[in-house]
């Protein structure tokens, strides 16, 4: 989130929130999406697997991934929560999740390895990320993408920042990113809040993680350590868990993507079933079929109900949780 200080955070310090709220740009003023796509470190659907449990007709809003332990990141995300224009969705144009979460891991897994290493190096998070259903922004481009959804002067700053050459923006971003904790410190608690918490934060529980509602102010480091222990326990029990019964409604849970390339329309890069809810259709003998639980899924492709995807896939018993 460090580059937000370049484009947005400085203006927030100079202007009162009242002034920022009162100074709203005309709706027509925004950086054209196709322009940003052509000049930013943007990764489009041609190289990404789909995650319909996160991006679906009921909620396709972008997800901002931030380092929950960084004071600057926390302040920047709180700014996003406070100044979100909520122009395209009454719940807010943006959602947020911690980079340390399963949601964060799943969205980062869609990036090419060399770009993913630019976000996480040596266990440290180096870049804010904005993820959409078919594209992802990192570094300074992520901040510009966020700025387009804010009200007040910060939206103008994001529009102006788009004209700065990307190599200049990213150089400044990376400098601040490498010094942000020394300059701004770090916190043992991720102190963010919003009256619409349930609709602004992507709950890790849908992937089998520790849900944000358990303790939204928890120490991100301790949460990450506990989540790692949970992941290790999950991996150990993946084949030995008690299987569900035919007809049970189950959710796919995992700390890693589970991809299916046999689904029509998703043959090239796959569809991630983690977080989806389906119905158990068969339970086979595990001695012959390690992934012995067959689950059928159906989900809508668009909000008009014009297209639905149906498929069946096999899972280890430990990858499923009754709902």
Secondary structure, DSSP 8 states (H G I E B T S, - for coil): -TTHIIIIIHHHHHS-HHHHHH----TT-S--HHHHHHHS-EEEGGG--B-TTTSBTTB--EEEEE-TTBHHHHHHHHHHHHHB--SS-TT-SEEEEETTSHHHHHHHTTS-HHHHHHHEETTEE---EEE-SSEEEEHHHHHHHHHTTB-SHHHHHHHHHTTS-HHHHHHHHHHHHHHHHHHH-B-SS-----TTHHHHB--GGGGTS--GGG-TTS-HHHHHHHHHHHHHHHHHHTTTS----TT-EEEE--SS--EES-STT-TTT-EE-TT-EEEEEEE--TTT-SS-EEEEEEEESSTTS--EEEEEEEE-GGGEEE-
